[in-house]
Amino acid sequence: MKRWGTIMMSVGGGIFIGSALLLGNSTLNAVGAVLILFPPVLFVIRYVEEKITFHRPAR
């Protein structure tokens, strides 16, 4: 589980830095890119969490 977190953080950081550099280092553009990229990342995290918690008994 910790490995997944580090992978997600490194991928997100790489995308963030890459998009910031591609967009000319403009802070507003970087924020816009993050806002565009955030929903899919959240969806993936929710999906993975559902898959993991599905095997455990419900609280």
Secondary structure, DSSP 4 states (H G I P E B T S, - for coil): -HHHHHHHHHHHHHHHHHHHHHTTT-HHHHHHHHHHHHHHHHHHHHHHHHHHHHSSPP-
